[in-house]
C-alpha cells in the first residue's frame, strides 16, 4: 500500500469536485476549492476521522468495499478506479464482469434528480447508489452489509422489505423479482453472482423456489408502483427504468403525477430526505 500516493490521489480527487457535482448544496462561500473531507466521507459512508487519516498517509488499509465507495464518492472513471485499487495493492475488479463501479456520467444524472426517488442498481437488483429521496423512501441500502443490498434477496429473506408495499401487491412483486433474475442468469451463464443469488434463494425461500419452477421470464420495465411509507403514507408512483453500462446498470426513477395526493406526499418525502443528508456518519462502513 502506497500511503503517500494514495493520500495525494484522494486530495486531488476531492479538490477537483464542487458540491454541485455530487448533488450537494454549495452553502456559504468556501475558502478553498473542492469538497470538504466530511462531504467525501459522507458520500463514501465512512467516518470523517477515517477519511482524514487516509489523506494524511496514516490510515489503515481500506477494504475493497471501501475502495469502491471512495471511487463512487469521488466520481472516478474506470481507469482512475483501477489506479485507486493499485495504490492500495489490490487487484481492480474485472471489467468484463458485472461491475459495482457506477460511471461518473450516470452518477451526474442521479445527482441532478433532487425531487424524486432515484437509485442505480445492477440488472439483478443490487443497489449501487441512491439519492436522498430514495433513501427516505426505501432506506439507505449502502448502510447495510454488501450482501444485504440486493433488492431480490431482501424481498424474500427480510420481512421488513415487504412492509414497503401494500399486501395485495406482494405476489406481483415476487413474480417480477424471480422472472427478472431468471432472465439475467440465462443471459449471463458465466457470471457467478446472479447464479449464486438464485441458488441461495432456492435453498432459503420456498416461495422463491416455487416461483422459480414456474420459469417465468421478464426484465424490469417501466410500470406503476405503490409504496407504503411509515410517515407520509401511500404513494402511487410511476417507475421509469433507464439502462446504462451495457444494460447491466439500471437507473430507476420514481415520480408522481402533479396535482395528485401522491405528488404532495412525495414533496414531503423530499424534505425528509434532505434532513437525512444533513446527518454526519459516526462509524466506518466497510
LUMGUSE-233055 format. One line per field, with one value per residue (C-alpha): residue in one letter; z, x, y; residue number from 1. Coordinates in nm, 2 decimals, always signed. Each point is the difference from the previous one (the first is absolute). Last residue first. Example, Ala and Ser with C-alpha at 12.3 -4.5 7.8 and 13.67 -1.06 7.14 Angstrom:
% residues 2
residuo	c(s_a)
pz	c(+0.71_+0.07)
px	c(+1.37_-0.14)
py	c(-0.11_-0.34)
num	c(2_1)
***
This chain:
% residues 286
residuo	c(x_x_x_x_x_x_x_x_x_x_x_x_x_x_x_x_x_x_x_x_x_x_x_x_x_x_x_x_x_x_x_x_x_x_x_x_x_x_x_x_x_x_x_x_x_x_x_x_x_x_x_x_x_x_x_x_x_x_x_x_x_x_x_x_x_x_x_x_x_x_x_x_x_x_x_x_x_x_x_x_x_x_x_x_x_x_x_x_x_x_x_x_x_x_x_x_x_x_x_x_x_x_x_x_x_x_x_x_x_x_x_x_x_x_x_x_x_x_x_x_x_x_x_x_x_x_x_x_x_x_x_x_x_x_x_x_x_x_x_x_x_x_x_x_x_x_x_x_x_x_x_x_x_x_x_x_x_x_x_x_x_x_x_x_x_x_x_x_x_x_x_x_x_x_x_x_x_x_x_x_x_x_x_x_x_x_x_x_x_x_x_x_x_x_x_x_x_x_x_x_x_x_x_x_x_x_x_x_x_x_x_x_x_x_x_x_x_x_x_x_x_x_x_x_x_x_x_x_x_x_x_x_x_x_x_x_x_x_x_x_x_x_x_x_x_x_x_x_x_x_x_x_x_x_x_x_x_x_x_x_x_x_x_x_x_x_x_x_x_x_x_x_x_x_x_x_x_x_x_x_x_x_x_x_x_x)
pz	c(+0.52_+0.17_+0.23_+0.29_+0.09_-0.33_+0.00_-0.03_-0.25_-0.26_+0.22_+0.01_-0.38_-0.02_+0.23_-0.21_-0.31_+0.17_+0.05_-0.37_-0.06_+0.21_-0.21_-0.32_+0.15_+0.07_-0.37_-0.16_-0.18_-0.08_+0.22_-0.09_+0.08_-0.19_-0.04_-0.16_-0.12_-0.03_-0.21_-0.32_-0.16_+0.25_+0.01_+0.00_+0.11_+0.19_+0.08_+0.29_+0.03_+0.36_+0.22_+0.35_+0.31_+0.33_+0.07_+0.32_-0.01_-0.38_-0.18_-0.36_-0.32_-0.34_-0.36_-0.28_-0.20_-0.07_+0.18_-0.19_-0.02_+0.00_+0.16_+0.07_+0.23_+0.19_+0.11_+0.15_+0.22_+0.10_+0.09_+0.22_+0.17_+0.09_+0.12_-0.25_-0.31_+0.14_+0.03_-0.35_-0.16_+0.17_-0.10_-0.37_+0.00_+0.15_-0.20_-0.34_-0.26_-0.07_-0.08_-0.20_+0.18_+0.34_-0.09_-0.13_+0.30_+0.23_-0.17_+0.03_+0.37_+0.09_-0.22_+0.15_+0.36_-0.08_-0.15_+0.31_+0.23_-0.15_+0.22_+0.31_-0.08_-0.04_+0.22_+0.27_-0.23_+0.07_+0.37_-0.05_-0.12_-0.19_-0.31_-0.06_+0.14_-0.25_-0.29_+0.10_+0.04_+0.25_+0.28_-0.14_+0.02_+0.37_+0.04_+0.01_-0.38_-0.01_+0.18_+0.04_-0.25_-0.03_+0.20_-0.16_-0.34_+0.08_+0.09_-0.32_-0.03_-0.13_-0.06_+0.09_-0.10_-0.20_-0.27_-0.27_+0.24_+0.18_-0.02_+0.22_-0.04_+0.23_-0.14_+0.07_-0.03_-0.32_-0.11_+0.22_-0.17_-0.34_+0.12_+0.14_-0.35_-0.15_+0.27_-0.08_+0.28_+0.12_+0.12_-0.32_-0.14_-0.15_-0.31_+0.19_+0.26_+0.33_+0.07_+0.17_+0.34_+0.11_+0.14_-0.28_-0.25_+0.12_-0.05_-0.35_-0.10_+0.11_-0.20_-0.31_+0.05_+0.05_+0.36_+0.13_+0.33_+0.20_-0.23_+0.01_+0.38_+0.02_-0.21_+0.21_+0.31_-0.14_-0.09_+0.36_+0.09_+0.15_+0.32_-0.02_+0.06_-0.33_+0.10_-0.26_+0.13_+0.36_-0.10_-0.15_+0.32_+0.22_-0.23_+0.05_-0.30_-0.22_-0.32_-0.06_+0.37_+0.00_-0.32_+0.17_+0.32_-0.19_-0.16_-0.37_-0.24_-0.01_+0.32_+0.22_-0.07_-0.03_+0.20_-0.13_-0.31_+0.01_-0.07_-0.31_-0.07_-0.26_+0.18_+0.30_-0.22_-0.10_-0.10_+0.35_+0.12_-0.28_+0.08_+0.36_-0.06_-0.25_+0.24_+0.29_-0.22_-0.12_+0.36_+0.12_-0.27_+0.12)
px	c(-1.67_-0.22_+0.21_-0.19_-0.18_-0.12_-0.13_-0.37_-0.08_-0.10_-0.28_-0.16_+0.01_-0.17_-0.28_-0.06_-0.02_-0.26_-0.21_+0.02_-0.09_-0.31_-0.12_+0.05_-0.17_-0.31_-0.01_+0.05_+0.32_+0.04_+0.24_+0.35_+0.22_+0.33_+0.20_+0.34_+0.10_+0.35_+0.06_-0.15_+0.35_+0.10_-0.34_-0.37_-0.28_-0.30_-0.30_-0.23_-0.32_-0.10_-0.31_+0.12_-0.19_+0.10_+0.22_+0.17_+0.01_+0.02_-0.22_+0.11_-0.20_+0.15_-0.10_+0.22_+0.31_+0.16_+0.24_+0.07_-0.25_+0.03_-0.24_+0.14_-0.27_+0.27_+0.15_-0.34_+0.00_+0.36_-0.05_-0.30_+0.18_+0.28_+0.35_+0.12_-0.15_+0.12_+0.36_+0.01_-0.15_+0.25_+0.29_-0.12_-0.03_+0.35_+0.19_+0.00_+0.07_-0.37_-0.07_-0.33_-0.15_+0.09_-0.14_-0.34_-0.06_+0.09_-0.26_-0.27_+0.07_-0.02_-0.31_-0.18_+0.07_-0.11_-0.33_-0.07_+0.08_-0.25_-0.30_+0.21_+0.07_+0.37_+0.29_-0.08_+0.14_+0.36_-0.06_-0.05_+0.37_+0.06_-0.22_+0.00_+0.35_+0.15_-0.18_+0.10_+0.37_+0.17_+0.00_+0.31_+0.20_-0.07_-0.27_+0.08_+0.01_-0.37_-0.11_-0.38_-0.28_-0.17_+0.24_+0.30_-0.16_-0.06_+0.37_+0.14_+0.11_+0.30_+0.10_-0.31_+0.02_-0.30_+0.10_+0.04_+0.22_-0.16_+0.02_-0.25_-0.25_-0.27_-0.13_+0.08_+0.38_+0.06_+0.32_+0.21_-0.13_+0.09_+0.35_+0.03_-0.08_+0.27_+0.25_-0.03_-0.12_+0.25_-0.17_+0.09_-0.17_+0.30_+0.20_+0.17_+0.16_+0.03_+0.34_+0.27_+0.09_+0.33_-0.16_+0.14_-0.11_-0.37_+0.01_+0.16_-0.29_-0.25_+0.18_-0.01_-0.38_-0.07_-0.01_-0.30_+0.17_-0.28_-0.03_+0.38_-0.01_-0.29_+0.18_+0.32_-0.21_-0.14_+0.35_+0.11_+0.21_+0.35_+0.03_+0.05_+0.32_+0.07_-0.18_-0.28_-0.07_-0.01_-0.25_-0.23_+0.00_-0.06_-0.29_-0.17_-0.09_-0.31_+0.18_-0.22_+0.02_+0.38_+0.03_-0.22_+0.20_+0.32_-0.13_-0.06_+0.19_+0.14_+0.14_-0.14_-0.36_-0.29_-0.31_-0.21_+0.09_-0.31_+0.10_-0.08_+0.35_+0.12_-0.20_+0.23_+0.31_+0.25_+0.36_+0.13_-0.13_+0.18_+0.32_-0.02_-0.08_+0.29_+0.24_-0.10_+0.03_+0.34_+0.12_-0.16_+0.14_-0.15)
py	c(-0.15_+0.26_+0.22_+0.17_+0.32_+0.13_+0.35_+0.08_+0.28_-0.25_-0.14_+0.35_+0.02_-0.34_+0.11_+0.31_-0.22_-0.21_+0.31_+0.06_-0.36_+0.04_+0.29_-0.20_-0.31_+0.22_+0.08_+0.34_-0.09_-0.37_-0.18_-0.11_-0.30_-0.04_-0.32_+0.05_-0.35_-0.14_-0.31_+0.14_+0.02_+0.26_+0.18_-0.06_+0.23_-0.14_+0.23_-0.08_+0.21_+0.05_-0.06_+0.09_-0.12_+0.16_+0.30_-0.13_-0.38_-0.01_-0.25_-0.02_-0.05_-0.07_+0.09_-0.14_+0.05_-0.34_-0.23_-0.32_-0.29_-0.37_-0.25_-0.34_-0.13_-0.19_+0.33_+0.10_-0.31_+0.05_+0.36_-0.08_-0.28_+0.24_-0.10_-0.26_+0.16_+0.34_-0.11_-0.17_+0.31_+0.23_-0.23_+0.01_+0.38_+0.03_-0.27_+0.17_-0.27_-0.07_+0.37_+0.02_-0.30_+0.13_+0.34_-0.13_-0.22_+0.29_+0.22_-0.27_-0.05_+0.36_+0.06_-0.30_+0.12_+0.35_-0.13_-0.21_+0.29_+0.25_-0.11_+0.06_+0.36_+0.06_+0.13_-0.26_-0.26_+0.11_-0.05_-0.37_-0.05_-0.32_+0.02_+0.37_+0.05_-0.24_+0.16_+0.35_-0.08_+0.23_-0.27_-0.18_+0.33_+0.06_+0.28_+0.37_-0.01_-0.08_+0.31_-0.04_-0.05_+0.35_+0.23_-0.17_+0.05_+0.36_+0.05_-0.14_-0.36_-0.20_-0.36_-0.20_-0.37_-0.11_-0.25_+0.27_+0.20_+0.29_+0.37_+0.20_+0.27_+0.15_+0.33_+0.36_+0.02_-0.18_+0.18_-0.22_-0.31_+0.14_+0.08_-0.35_-0.14_+0.22_-0.10_-0.37_-0.22_-0.26_-0.31_-0.18_-0.31_-0.17_+0.10_+0.28_-0.22_+0.17_+0.16_-0.21_+0.15_+0.15_+0.32_+0.21_-0.26_+0.03_+0.37_-0.04_-0.23_+0.26_+0.26_-0.22_-0.07_+0.37_+0.14_+0.19_+0.07_-0.16_-0.29_-0.07_+0.03_-0.25_-0.25_+0.05_-0.06_-0.33_-0.11_+0.07_+0.30_-0.06_+0.20_+0.38_+0.19_+0.17_+0.32_-0.04_-0.35_+0.13_+0.26_-0.27_-0.20_+0.31_+0.11_-0.33_-0.21_-0.03_+0.11_+0.31_+0.09_-0.03_+0.21_+0.27_-0.02_+0.06_+0.32_+0.00_+0.21_+0.35_+0.17_+0.27_-0.09_+0.24_-0.12_-0.29_-0.20_-0.22_-0.36_-0.21_-0.13_+0.26_+0.27_-0.04_+0.08_-0.27_+0.05_+0.04_-0.34_-0.19_+0.19_-0.08_-0.37_-0.04_+0.17_-0.23_-0.31_+0.10_+0.05_-0.32_-0.23_-0.33)
num	c(286_285_284_283_282_281_280_279_278_277_276_275_274_273_272_271_270_269_268_267_266_265_264_263_262_261_260_259_258_257_256_255_254_253_252_251_250_249_248_247_246_245_244_243_242_241_240_239_238_237_236_235_234_233_232_231_230_229_228_227_226_225_224_223_222_221_220_219_218_217_216_215_214_213_212_211_210_209_208_207_206_205_204_203_202_201_200_199_198_197_196_195_194_193_192_191_190_189_188_187_186_185_184_183_182_181_180_179_178_177_176_175_174_173_172_171_170_169_168_167_166_165_164_163_162_161_160_159_158_157_156_155_154_153_152_151_150_149_148_147_146_145_144_143_142_141_140_139_138_137_136_135_134_133_132_131_130_129_128_127_126_125_124_123_122_121_120_119_118_117_116_115_114_113_112_111_110_109_108_107_106_105_104_103_102_101_100_99_98_97_96_95_94_93_92_91_90_89_88_87_86_85_84_83_82_81_80_79_78_77_76_75_74_73_72_71_70_69_68_67_66_65_64_63_62_61_60_59_58_57_56_55_54_53_52_51_50_49_48_47_46_45_44_43_42_41_40_39_38_37_36_35_34_33_32_31_30_29_28_27_26_25_24_23_22_21_20_19_18_17_16_15_14_13_12_11_10_9_8_7_6_5_4_3_2_1)
***
